[in-house]
Amino acid sequence: MSNFFKISIILLISFGSLFSCKKKDDDVVVVDLKAENRKVLGASGEDILSADAFTELRLELVFTKTTRPSNQTIIALRDFLEQRVNKPDGVQIIPNLIPAPNTQPFTLDEIRDIEDDHRMQYTEDNSIALYIFFANGSSINDTDTSVTLGTAYQNTSIVIYSSTLVQFVGGPNNLSLSTLETITTEHELGHLFSLVNLANDDIHPIDHEDPDNNKHCVIEDCLMYFQSSATRAAITNRMSRRAQGGTPVFDDLCIADLRAKGGK
């Protein structure tokens, strides 16, 4: 999240691998306690949304000194989750300040390594954990005309390229960093929810999933819409239109699919 949603919109979708256990040389099986957070993208949509397996959600926000998301963004993300996930024991947001990695622009493998080194919250007992890294660099896939603003790359893992978002702050449309952070992160969370049809289990995939841009919504005003143009001007124009009308939301088809998986 591999599908790309380059805001244009390009937010990249990538599929991780599932690890369940390891064998030592003496054939003693050692359970990998991180296995629940190393599944393919979309695999935990129902677990995140419903209260069937987990009654609490913990959102770990990982950032450097220069990339901490704004308080406005954090409040918006909490409201967004509480509006859509069914967690009777609540939603916790846990900040995690880390030293700034110096390997930017980042490959996705490097993003995974940073998660392995610094992630603190993992799914356990009745609590499912999500991880978002606000990166102090850009994606190595960026070009002169297109950029990646965020990527959902495992079932509970997201990276937001904060230093790229900053490039679009201000300007003639007076875009705020908080607006960019919120729209980008909420879109990526939608992919963790298994939108659109990531697990091939949506209730109406034929009229919902964009046939030309897989795993995105066909409805232009929806949060999960994919915009094919990848120019920087298109990113600015798209974000500006969304900001003027408030942060975009899920359309009726997306909401129906979320509710079918146990969400609100």
C-alpha positions in Angstrom: 0.0 0.0 0.0 2.6 -3.8 -4.1 -0.1 -1.2 -5.1 0.8 2.5 -5.1 -1.4 5.4 -3.9 0.8 8.3 -4.9 -1.1 11.4 -3.8 -1.5 12.2 -7.1 -2.6 10.1 -5.0 0.2 7.6 -4.5 0.2 5.7 -1.3 2.0 2.5 -1.7 0.6 -0.8 -0.7 3.0 -3.6 -0.1 2.5 -7.1 1.2 4.6 -8.4 4.0 5.2 -12.0 5.0 3.8 -14.1 7.8 6.1 -15.5 10.4 4.5 -17.9 13.0 7.4 -19.7 14.6 11.0 -20.6 14.3 12.9 -23.8 14.9 16.2 -23.9 16.7 18.9 -26.4 15.8 17.7 -28.8 18.5 14.2 -28.8 16.9 12.7 -26.9 19.9 9.9 -24.7 18.5 10.2 -21.1 19.6 7.0 -19.0 19.1 7.5 -15.7 17.5 5.7 -13.2 19.7 5.6 -10.7 16.9 3.9 -13.0 14.4 0.5 -11.3 14.8 2.0 -8.1 13.5 3.9 -9.6 10.6 1.0 -10.8 8.4 0.1 -9.6 4.9 -1.7 -6.3 4.5 -5.4 -6.7 5.0 -5.1 -9.9 7.0 -6.2 -8.2 10.2 -9.0 -6.0 9.0 -11.7 -7.8 11.0 -9.5 -8.0 14.1 -8.9 -4.3 14.0 -12.5 -3.4 13.4 -14.5 -5.9 15.5 -14.5 -6.8 19.2 -14.6 -10.5 18.5 -10.9 -11.3 19.1 -9.6 -8.0 20.6 -11.5 -5.5 22.7 -8.8 -2.8 22.9 -6.6 -1.0 20.2 -3.2 0.5 20.9 -1.8 2.9 18.3 1.9 3.4 18.5 3.1 6.7 16.9 6.8 6.5 16.2 8.6 9.8 15.3 11.9 11.7 15.4 12.5 15.1 17.0 11.6 16.8 13.7 8.6 14.6 12.6 6.3 14.4 15.6 2.7 14.6 14.3 0.8 17.7 15.4 -1.6 17.5 18.3 -4.4 18.3 15.9 -3.4 15.2 13.8 -3.3 13.0 16.9 -6.7 14.1 18.1 -8.1 13.5 14.6 -6.6 10.0 14.4 -8.1 9.1 17.8 -11.5 10.4 16.7 -11.2 8.6 13.4 -10.5 5.2 15.1 -13.1 5.6 17.8 -15.7 6.4 15.1 -14.9 3.2 13.1 -13.5 0.5 15.3 -15.5 -1.5 17.8 -13.3 -1.6 20.9 -15.2 -1.5 24.2 -12.0 -1.2 26.2 -11.0 1.8 24.2 -8.3 3.2 21.9 -4.9 4.1 23.4 -2.4 6.3 21.6 1.2 5.7 22.6 4.0 8.1 21.5 7.5 6.7 20.8 10.4 9.2 20.1 13.3 7.5 18.4 16.7 8.7 17.1 16.6 9.9 13.6 17.6 7.2 11.1 20.2 8.4 8.6 19.5 6.1 5.7 17.0 8.3 3.8 15.7 8.1 1.1 14.3 4.9 2.5 13.7 1.6 0.9 10.8 -0.5 2.2 13.3 -3.0 3.6 14.9 -0.2 5.6 11.5 0.9 6.9 10.9 -2.7 8.0 14.3 -2.7 9.8 13.4 0.5 11.6 10.2 -1.1 12.8 12.0 -4.2 14.0 14.5 -2.0 15.9 12.1 0.4 17.5 8.5 -0.9 17.7 7.4 -1.4 21.2 3.7 -2.3 21.0 2.7 -5.8 19.7 -0.7 -7.6 19.7 -1.2 -9.6 22.8 -4.1 -10.8 25.0 -7.2 -8.8 24.3 -5.3 -5.8 22.7 -4.4 -5.4 19.0 -1.5 -3.0 18.3 -1.0 -0.7 15.3 2.3 1.0 14.3 2.8 4.2 12.4 6.3 5.6 11.7 6.5 9.3 10.7 9.7 9.1 8.8 12.4 11.8 8.6 13.0 11.1 4.9 11.3 10.3 1.6 10.7 7.1 -0.3 13.4 5.9 -2.6 10.7 5.4 -5.2 10.1 9.1 -5.6 10.8 10.8 -8.9 10.8 14.4 -10.2 7.1 14.1 -11.0 5.6 11.7 -8.4 6.1 11.1 -4.7 5.0 8.6 -2.1 3.3 10.2 0.9 2.6 7.0 2.9 2.7 3.2 2.7 0.7 0.5 4.5 3.1 -2.5 4.2 2.0 -5.1 6.7 -1.2 -6.0 8.5 -0.6 -3.4 11.3 2.2 -1.3 9.9 2.3 2.1 8.2 5.0 4.6 7.3 4.2 8.3 6.6 7.0 10.2 4.8 6.8 13.4 6.8 9.6 15.1 5.1 7.7 14.7 1.8 4.5 16.0 3.3 6.3 19.2 4.3 7.0 20.0 0.6 3.3 20.6 0.1 2.6 22.8 3.2 1.5 26.4 2.6 1.5 27.5 -1.0 -1.3 29.4 -2.7 -3.9 27.0 -1.2 -2.4 27.4 2.3 -2.3 23.6 3.1 -1.4 22.8 6.6 0.8 19.9 7.7 -1.9 18.6 10.0 -4.3 18.4 7.0 -1.8 16.4 5.0 -0.8 14.2 7.9 -4.5 13.4 8.7 -5.6 12.7 5.1 -2.6 10.5 4.4 -2.7 8.6 7.6 -6.4 7.9 7.6 -6.2 6.6 4.0 -3.5 4.2 5.1 -5.5 3.1 8.1 -8.3 2.3 5.6 -5.9 -0.2 4.0 -5.2 -1.8 7.4 -9.0 -2.1 7.7 -8.7 -4.2 4.5 -10.1 -1.6 2.2 -10.7 -1.8 -0.7 -11.3 -5.6 -1.0 -7.7 -6.3 0.1 -8.7 -9.7 1.5 -11.1 -10.3 -1.4 -14.0 -10.5 1.0 -15.8 -7.2 0.5 -19.6 -7.5 0.2 -19.8 -5.7 -3.1 -16.5 -5.8 -4.8 -17.8 -5.4 -8.4 -19.3 -1.9 -7.9 -16.8 -0.7 -5.3 -13.2 -1.5 -6.2 -11.8 0.6 -9.0 -11.1 -1.8 -11.8 -8.2 0.4 -13.1 -6.6 0.9 -9.7 -6.9 -2.2 -7.6 -7.6 -2.0 -3.9 -9.0 1.6 -4.1 -12.5 3.0 -4.2 -14.2 3.9 -7.5 -16.0 6.8 -5.8 -14.0 10.0 -6.4 -14.9 11.8 -3.2 -14.1 8.8 -1.0 -11.1 8.7 1.3 -10.0 5.5 -0.4 -10.1 6.9 -4.0 -7.0 6.6 -6.2 -6.1 9.5 -8.4 -4.1 8.4 -11.4 -2.2 11.6 -12.1 1.1 11.6 -10.4 2.3 15.1 -10.8 3.1 17.3 -7.8 0.6 19.9 -9.0 -2.1 17.2 -9.0 -1.2 16.3 -5.4 -1.6 19.9 -4.3 -4.8 20.4 -6.2 -6.3 17.2 -4.9 -5.4 17.9 -1.3 -6.6 21.5 -1.6 -10.0 20.3 -2.8 -10.2 17.9 0.1 -9.1 20.4 2.7 -11.7 22.9 1.5 -14.4 20.4 2.1 -13.0 19.0 5.3 -11.1 15.8 5.7 -12.5 13.2 3.2 -14.5 10.4 4.6 -15.4 6.8 3.6 -18.3 6.6 1.1 -21.3 4.4 1.8 -19.8 1.4 0.1 -16.6 1.5 2.3 -18.7 2.0 5.4 -20.8 -1.0 4.5 -17.7 -3.2 4.1 -16.3 -2.0 7.4 -19.5 -2.8 9.2 -19.6 -6.2 7.6 -16.2 -6.9 9.2 -17.5 -5.8 12.6 -16.7 -2.1 12.5 -19.0 0.8 13.1 
